[in-house]
């Protein structure tokens, strides 16, 4: 029974990890930018949900509707005004720029929200469902479903819409896309905006589950990074595969080796992947 | 004939010199009337919330001391000045900061940095320069095992928290046979978990699970499922506020129930109670001090009730043991300096070493290694959203309630 419970836990956690990583993967895949501000975006999304619930009594499901457009605009402007200026520079330059932006955003959050840990407590609590002694918390289930829905929406967007095809085209061959009349700068901004919107939505969902503090941003960023390396860049399903693999390794590792070694195990796996299969489980060129 | 511009330049130069001279003398004069205390704190970084607590404690003491005219040194009053420095939650930097305060900022006395690890590291510097250092938040006995002469601490060893707790559980919850212990892999949380394991075994309880989790762990579901499958009646978890909030939430998610659930060190903090909401109910814990204590002290704050009142007036919140310990460190320095009647570091150190006095914090007497050995730390439980003291009997506010759902 324990084995089934651990598997179910891992399945749900894997989807949450995918939710954390998907925006990061999109930006990395399309723009070739390692967006270090991603973790702080998630935390900001969590504060949005927390504030909307406590001050306005707004359920987190509505906060998702606020988070998606506002983070999109924020991300779009950030890319348009700042990142586009250095996008053609070597990867270290964009890395440093997002690192600096992250410092500013994170410290601004420490200043305004303080570093204290807060928690979004839904009233009434959502509780858990149990089937034959296997327990699944409802909030995680909902977050998982929303994560899958967001992932599917992104997939549809990239597959079916004109903008989506342009993003994929830029990812595949920037120069050819320019020749086909794609406005690359604008597509970059749209992709970054989408990444930010996904991070903001992930933050709203994480607010239901994890304690909220600016200090947790590095933990989210770390997970996003590992998920992307394991799953591979360039596909929506890659983030999902990476998230599930990471959650499974952590879950099984913590039962058989103890929780202190679960994190070690996941990083050992990361190193093995970097050496043996650097493109990740499902990595490929072009974002599908 | 002098050029007018030259005259002007000469005039302004002499004026500047005079001003500089004046400035220097006035600062010399004020330096003589001020006692400077160095306080290295993790003002930024992950430990920032802890730094705020200590800072509030020190500031309250300094304010009270200065309001009374200052510290009386052989008939002359000296104002208190606290020199803060941020070591960014980075232990090696706390050592540099301590050295800088002693050599460049010329502080008279030192407060220790936050926690056992940093206090142990920084105490080496205080010892080197023979500056008395009072550590407000260092409990692990490893901090004091170097037998330093200048280091003193206001937290009793970790086993003084776990032993009364085990005895209480043993007496009130007779069906508790199996204990599961989960500890954050960090100096203090791990040390207290190890003490718990020892204390459980000594009292004939079976420890069915003992594991550490890594710092920054984002999910505990697998671990908690495993603990649940072992069906312990007592679940003992150590960590800081964020860990314990997450673990508590996941325990509820996993529908994990136990007769006794103990968490150290979150529940002593109001933000834990606020953020855990109803799930904090019946969680037991222990700490070095509690605002419900009733000591009648000889220090500047006097009674515990007076300290709590002053603190609430200034900060509009209930003080916890971290606030109180910082404030008592200041009060102890004040008593030692007044008794020594001098700012001589060795004389003040000797007064601290032979101190035997009751304060709002409790009776204070330091052992030969510098760690306090006179306190009886309270055991408490969250009942109806409020901490209720269960032990010691002298300040007991309620009875132990079983069952955490």
Interface residues (C-beta under 8 A of the other chain):
Chain A: X1 X2 X5 X6 X9 X10 X12 X13 X107 X110 X114 X115 X116 X117 X118 X119 X121 X125 X128 X130 X135 X137 X139 X140 X209 X210 X211 X213 X215 X216 X218 X219 X220 X222 X223 X247 X250 X251 X252 X254 X255 X258 X259 X260 X262 X263 X264
Chain B: X44 X46 X48 X49 X182 X185 X211 X212 X213 X214 X216 X217 X218 X219 X220 X221 X222 X223 X225 X226 X229 X241 X242 X245 X246 X249 X250 X252 X253 X254 X255 X271 X275 X276 X277 X278
